[in-house]
């Protein structure tokens, strides 16, 4: 696998940082998740990872993380600026002991600036990036796309990009560095096309009246007679004409495709036609037409769609859970299959990890007896 041999320490968090760690784990990295002592498992992005539960309020607990990072390639931490420094685990301390460490900091607002210490979530990061103002239909408030755009695209994916760039550079310099991954900046970077589109004339109207934001009749979602939906993305003329064919319309009887003034009228016409047939009927009609028209599937239906099955996008585990397989696909070193459950309980691998760090068995027992670390199956004063 592409990242086999890399050691990652992931400080436990929610959503974006665990996703970044899971991406690295999926492609072969060994990821140790540092959980808080006695904390419930609140995250399911744990496959291929191991968990050690540590009391970071105790110097010996901090010492365990120091030892982990001394031989690690990557650290991922999701806390507000200054938290790791207060724990004695900041970049200065860890890079001094391990100059090759890639110290990745994934936050909403970044390590500096007036908002750096403020709390936030996906919708807040999108709000100040300017991206949220562009999402949604006309005459309605902006509509956040769940938490995919800032948390996972601008956060997790861009954080992994930063880590991989730092790893490439390390091959030359033999030195690590700090990756400051801010979700606001990641989402803003991904929005570059739409900002540039203003100069191209693609995005000049108010929200909900442009080419890609539900303004155009040929880039829209329509309701079918059975209350399901069809997604239409027939932007180019060579797709728009087959769309008209499938709808039973004659181009000569209609306004020009790019006649913006007629778009509301055309949307109404398309909506009325789509409402005459079921989703399945429309799917069959467009199956042989290259019109960029597809049914809107729910998450269960997506698992059994023939294309997704052919591509191996999903995999069922032994317990019949559905896992999403790693992407993108690499021809020689693909991500590993999702046949492992990952972390089921915090502190599940504590003793195993301490032994790998060459702690003597007596010292491991002392750490457990002092409740500085927790082994899931041996809580409190239990013996090894």
C-alpha positions as CSV (number, residue, x, y, z in Angstrom):
1,X,0.0,0.0,0.0
2,X,1.1,3.5,-0.8
3,X,1.5,4.7,2.8
4,X,2.7,1.4,4.4
5,X,5.4,2.0,7.0
6,X,4.2,5.5,8.0
7,X,3.3,6.0,11.6
8,X,0.5,8.4,12.5
9,X,-0.6,9.7,15.9
10,X,-4.1,11.0,15.9
11,X,-5.4,13.0,18.9
12,X,-9.0,12.0,19.3
13,X,-11.6,14.5,17.9
14,X,-14.8,14.5,16.0
15,X,-15.4,14.2,12.2
16,X,-12.7,16.2,10.3
17,X,-9.5,15.0,12.0
18,X,-10.7,11.3,12.4
19,X,-11.6,11.4,8.7
20,X,-8.1,12.6,7.8
21,X,-6.6,9.8,9.9
22,X,-8.9,7.2,8.3
23,X,-7.8,8.3,4.8
24,X,-4.2,7.7,5.8
25,X,-5.0,4.4,7.5
26,X,-7.0,3.2,4.5
27,X,-3.9,3.6,2.3
28,X,-1.6,1.7,4.6
29,X,-0.4,4.1,7.4
30,X,-0.4,2.7,11.0
31,X,-2.6,5.1,12.9
32,X,-2.7,5.2,16.7
33,X,-5.6,7.2,18.1
34,X,-5.0,8.9,21.5
35,X,-8.3,8.9,23.3
36,X,-9.2,10.6,26.6
37,X,-9.3,8.3,29.6
38,X,-12.8,6.8,30.1
39,X,-14.2,8.8,27.2
40,X,-17.1,7.1,25.3
41,X,-16.5,6.2,21.7
42,X,-18.2,9.0,19.8
43,X,-16.6,8.5,16.4
44,X,-17.0,5.8,13.9
45,X,-14.2,6.9,11.5
46,X,-11.9,4.4,13.2
47,X,-11.3,1.6,10.7
48,X,-7.7,0.3,10.5
49,X,-6.8,2.3,13.6
50,X,-5.8,1.4,17.1
51,X,-6.7,3.2,20.4
52,X,-4.7,4.0,23.5
53,X,-6.5,5.8,26.3
54,X,-4.4,8.3,28.2
55,X,-4.9,10.8,31.0
56,X,-3.2,13.9,29.5
57,X,-3.7,15.8,32.8
58,X,-0.9,13.7,34.3
59,X,2.7,14.2,33.3
60,X,3.2,10.5,32.8
61,X,0.3,10.4,30.4
62,X,1.8,13.3,28.4
63,X,5.1,11.3,28.5
64,X,3.3,8.4,26.8
65,X,2.3,10.7,23.9
66,X,5.8,12.1,23.7
67,X,7.2,8.6,23.3
68,X,4.6,7.8,20.6
69,X,5.6,10.9,18.7
70,X,9.3,10.3,19.0
71,X,9.1,7.6,16.3
72,X,6.0,8.9,14.5
73,X,5.9,10.4,11.0
74,X,2.7,12.4,11.4
75,X,0.7,13.9,14.2
76,X,-2.9,15.1,13.6
77,X,-4.4,17.3,16.3
78,X,-7.9,18.9,16.2
79,X,-7.8,21.2,19.2
80,X,-8.1,25.0,19.4
81,X,-4.8,26.9,19.2
82,X,-2.8,26.7,22.4
83,X,-4.3,23.5,23.9
84,X,-1.4,21.2,22.8
85,X,1.1,23.8,24.0
86,X,-0.5,23.8,27.4
87,X,-0.2,20.0,27.5
88,X,3.5,20.2,26.7
89,X,2.8,18.7,23.3
90,X,3.2,21.7,21.0
91,X,5.3,21.7,17.8
92,X,8.3,23.1,19.6
93,X,8.5,20.3,22.1
94,X,7.7,17.4,19.7
95,X,9.8,18.6,16.7
96,X,12.8,19.2,19.0
97,X,12.7,15.4,19.8
98,X,11.7,14.3,16.3
99,X,12.7,16.8,13.6
100,X,11.1,14.7,10.9
101,X,7.6,14.9,12.4
102,X,4.8,16.3,10.2
103,X,2.8,18.2,12.8
104,X,-0.7,18.7,11.4
105,X,-3.2,21.0,13.0
106,X,-6.7,20.8,11.7
107,X,-9.0,23.6,13.0
108,X,-12.0,25.6,11.8
109,X,-10.4,29.1,11.7
110,X,-6.7,28.3,11.7
111,X,-3.9,28.9,14.2
112,X,-3.9,32.7,14.0
113,X,-6.4,35.6,13.5
114,X,-9.2,37.2,15.4
115,X,-11.4,34.0,15.2
116,X,-8.7,31.4,15.8
117,X,-9.9,30.7,19.4
118,X,-13.6,30.8,18.6
119,X,-15.8,27.7,18.4
120,X,-17.5,26.9,15.1
121,X,-19.0,24.2,12.9
122,X,-19.2,23.6,9.2
123,X,-21.9,26.2,8.6
124,X,-19.9,28.9,10.4
125,X,-16.8,28.3,8.4
126,X,-18.7,28.4,5.1
127,X,-20.4,31.6,6.3
128,X,-17.2,33.7,6.6
129,X,-15.6,32.1,3.6
130,X,-18.3,33.6,1.3
131,X,-19.2,30.1,0.1
132,X,-22.4,29.7,2.0
133,X,-23.9,32.9,0.4
134,X,-23.8,31.0,-2.9
135,X,-25.6,27.9,-1.8
136,X,-29.4,27.6,-2.0
137,X,-32.4,28.6,-4.0
138,X,-33.6,32.1,-4.7
139,X,-35.8,33.9,-2.1
140,X,-34.6,31.4,0.5
141,X,-31.9,31.5,3.1
142,X,-28.6,30.0,2.1
143,X,-28.6,26.2,2.6
144,X,-25.5,24.4,4.0
145,X,-24.7,21.1,2.3
146,X,-24.9,19.1,5.5
147,X,-21.2,19.2,6.8
148,X,-19.5,17.9,3.7
149,X,-18.0,21.0,2.3
150,X,-16.0,22.6,5.2
151,X,-15.6,19.7,7.6
152,X,-14.6,17.0,5.1
153,X,-13.6,18.6,1.8
154,X,-12.1,21.9,3.1
155,X,-10.9,20.2,6.3
156,X,-10.1,16.5,6.1
157,X,-9.1,16.2,2.4
158,X,-7.1,19.4,2.4
159,X,-5.4,18.4,5.6
160,X,-4.3,15.1,4.1
161,X,-3.1,17.1,1.0
162,X,-1.0,19.2,3.3
163,X,0.4,16.2,5.1
164,X,1.3,14.5,1.8
165,X,3.0,17.7,0.4
166,X,5.0,17.9,3.6
167,X,6.0,14.3,3.3
168,X,7.2,14.8,-0.3
169,X,9.2,17.8,0.8
170,X,10.7,15.8,3.7
171,X,12.3,13.5,1.2
172,X,14.6,16.4,0.2
173,X,15.1,18.3,3.4
174,X,14.8,15.4,5.9
175,X,12.8,17.8,8.1
176,X,9.2,17.9,9.2
177,X,7.1,21.0,9.5
178,X,3.8,22.3,10.8
179,X,0.7,22.0,8.6
180,X,-1.9,24.6,9.5
181,X,-5.1,23.3,7.9
182,X,-8.1,25.7,8.4
183,X,-11.5,24.6,7.2
184,X,-12.4,28.2,6.3
185,X,-9.4,28.4,4.0
186,X,-9.9,24.9,2.6
187,X,-13.5,25.7,1.6
188,X,-12.4,29.0,0.2
189,X,-9.7,27.4,-1.9
190,X,-12.2,24.9,-3.3
191,X,-14.4,27.8,-4.2
192,X,-11.8,29.3,-6.5
193,X,-13.7,28.2,-9.6
194,X,-16.9,30.0,-8.7
195,X,-15.0,33.2,-7.8
196,X,-13.3,33.0,-11.2
197,X,-16.7,32.3,-12.8
198,X,-17.9,35.7,-11.9
199,X,-15.4,37.1,-14.4
200,X,-16.5,34.6,-17.0
201,X,-20.1,35.6,-16.7
202,X,-21.2,32.2,-15.4
203,X,-22.1,33.5,-11.9
204,X,-23.4,37.0,-12.2
205,X,-27.0,36.8,-11.0
206,X,-28.4,36.6,-7.4
207,X,-28.4,33.2,-5.7
208,X,-30.7,30.7,-7.4
209,X,-30.7,32.4,-10.8
210,X,-27.3,31.2,-12.2
211,X,-26.2,28.2,-14.3
212,X,-25.3,25.8,-11.5
213,X,-27.4,26.9,-8.5
214,X,-30.9,25.8,-9.7
215,X,-31.4,28.8,-11.9
216,X,-31.1,26.9,-15.2
217,X,-33.8,24.4,-16.2
218,X,-31.2,22.0,-17.5
219,X,-29.3,21.9,-14.2
220,X,-31.9,21.0,-11.7
221,X,-33.6,18.3,-9.7
222,X,-37.2,17.4,-10.7
223,X,-39.9,15.5,-8.8
224,X,-41.4,12.4,-10.5
225,X,-45.0,11.1,-10.2
226,X,-44.1,8.7,-7.4
227,X,-42.5,11.5,-5.3
228,X,-39.0,10.5,-6.2
229,X,-36.4,12.7,-8.0
230,X,-34.4,12.9,-11.2
231,X,-31.1,14.9,-11.4
232,X,-30.5,16.8,-14.6
233,X,-27.1,18.2,-15.6
234,X,-27.5,18.7,-19.3
235,X,-25.3,21.9,-19.7
236,X,-23.6,21.4,-23.0
237,X,-25.8,21.4,-26.2
238,X,-24.8,17.8,-27.0
239,X,-26.4,16.8,-23.7
240,X,-29.3,19.3,-23.8
241,X,-30.6,18.0,-27.1
242,X,-30.9,14.4,-25.9
243,X,-32.6,15.8,-22.7
244,X,-35.3,17.4,-24.9
245,X,-35.6,14.1,-26.8
246,X,-36.2,12.1,-23.7
247,X,-38.8,14.7,-22.5
248,X,-40.5,14.5,-25.9
249,X,-39.9,18.1,-26.8
250,X,-38.9,19.7,-30.1
251,X,-36.0,22.2,-29.9
252,X,-37.6,24.3,-32.7
253,X,-40.6,24.9,-30.5
254,X,-38.7,26.2,-27.5
255,X,-36.7,29.3,-26.5
256,X,-32.9,29.1,-26.9
257,X,-31.1,27.1,-24.2
258,X,-29.3,30.1,-22.9
259,X,-32.2,32.5,-22.9
260,X,-32.0,33.3,-19.2
261,X,-35.3,35.3,-19.3
262,X,-37.1,32.1,-20.3
263,X,-35.5,29.8,-17.8
264,X,-38.4,30.1,-15.2
265,X,-40.9,29.2,-18.0
266,X,-38.8,26.3,-19.1
267,X,-38.3,25.0,-15.6
268,X,-42.0,24.9,-15.1
269,X,-42.4,23.0,-18.4
270,X,-39.8,20.5,-17.5
271,X,-41.3,20.0,-14.0
272,X,-44.7,19.3,-15.4
273,X,-43.3,16.7,-17.8
274,X,-41.2,14.9,-15.2
275,X,-44.2,14.8,-12.9
276,X,-46.0,12.5,-15.4
277,X,-43.9,9.4,-14.9
278,X,-42.2,7.5,-12.1
279,X,-38.5,7.7,-11.4
280,X,-38.1,4.2,-12.7
281,X,-39.8,5.1,-16.0
282,X,-37.6,8.1,-16.5
283,X,-34.5,6.1,-15.6
284,X,-35.4,3.6,-18.4
285,X,-36.1,6.4,-20.9
286,X,-32.8,8.1,-20.3
287,X,-30.7,4.9,-19.9
288,X,-29.9,5.0,-23.7
289,X,-29.6,8.8,-24.0
290,X,-26.4,10.6,-23.1
291,X,-28.3,13.5,-21.5
292,X,-26.7,13.7,-18.0
293,X,-29.9,12.6,-16.3
294,X,-29.8,10.2,-13.4
295,X,-32.1,9.1,-10.6
296,X,-31.6,10.5,-7.1
297,X,-30.9,7.4,-5.0
298,X,-31.0,7.1,-1.3
299,X,-28.0,5.7,0.5
300,X,-29.3,2.1,0.6
301,X,-30.1,2.2,-3.1
302,X,-26.7,3.5,-4.0
303,X,-25.1,0.4,-2.5
304,X,-26.9,-1.8,-5.1
305,X,-26.7,0.4,-8.1
306,X,-25.0,-1.6,-10.9
307,X,-22.3,1.0,-11.6
308,X,-21.4,1.3,-8.0
309,X,-21.3,-2.5,-7.6
310,X,-19.1,-2.8,-10.6
311,X,-16.6,-0.2,-9.3
312,X,-16.6,-1.9,-5.8
313,X,-17.6,1.4,-4.1
314,X,-19.1,-0.4,-1.1
315,X,-18.3,-3.5,0.9
316,X,-20.3,-5.5,3.4
317,X,-18.5,-6.6,6.6
318,X,-18.9,-9.9,8.4
319,X,-21.6,-8.2,10.5
320,X,-23.4,-7.1,7.4
321,X,-22.5,-3.4,7.8
322,X,-21.9,-1.4,4.7
323,X,-18.5,0.3,4.4
324,X,-17.4,2.8,1.8
325,X,-14.2,1.7,0.1
326,X,-11.2,4.0,-0.3
327,X,-10.9,6.4,-3.2
328,X,-9.2,7.1,-5.5
329,X,-8.1,3.7,-6.9
330,X,-4.4,3.1,-7.3
331,X,-3.4,0.5,-9.9
332,X,-0.4,-1.0,-7.9
333,X,-0.9,0.2,-4.3
334,X,-4.7,0.6,-3.7
335,X,-6.2,1.4,-0.4
336,X,-7.0,-1.6,1.8
337,X,-10.3,-3.3,1.8
338,X,-12.7,-2.4,4.6
339,X,-12.8,-5.8,6.3
340,X,-11.6,-4.6,9.7
341,X,-13.8,-3.0,12.4
342,X,-11.1,-0.6,13.7
343,X,-11.6,0.8,17.1
344,X,-14.7,-0.6,18.9
345,X,-13.8,0.9,22.4
346,X,-11.5,3.6,23.6
347,X,-8.3,2.2,25.0
348,X,-8.8,-1.1,23.2
349,X,-5.2,-1.4,22.2
350,X,-3.5,0.4,25.1
351,X,-1.3,-2.5,26.4
352,X,-0.4,-3.6,22.9
353,X,0.8,-0.1,22.0
354,X,2.7,0.4,25.2
355,X,4.6,-2.9,24.7
356,X,5.5,-1.7,21.2
357,X,6.9,1.5,22.8
358,X,9.1,-0.8,24.8
359,X,7.6,0.0,28.2
360,X,8.5,-2.7,30.7
361,X,5.6,-4.8,31.9
362,X,6.0,-3.6,35.4
363,X,5.8,0.0,34.3
364,X,2.7,-0.7,32.1
365,X,1.0,-2.2,35.2
366,X,1.9,0.9,37.2
367,X,0.4,3.1,34.5
368,X,-2.8,1.1,34.6
369,X,-2.9,0.9,38.4
370,X,-2.4,4.7,38.6
371,X,-5.2,5.1,36.0
372,X,-2.8,7.1,33.8
373,X,-3.8,4.8,31.0
374,X,-6.8,2.7,30.5
375,X,-6.9,-0.7,28.8
376,X,-10.5,-1.4,27.8
377,X,-10.6,-5.0,29.0
378,X,-8.7,-4.2,32.2
379,X,-10.3,-1.2,33.7
380,X,-9.0,0.3,36.9
381,X,-6.9,-2.0,39.2
382,X,-7.3,-5.1,37.0
383,X,-4.1,-7.0,36.4
384,X,-2.5,-7.7,33.0
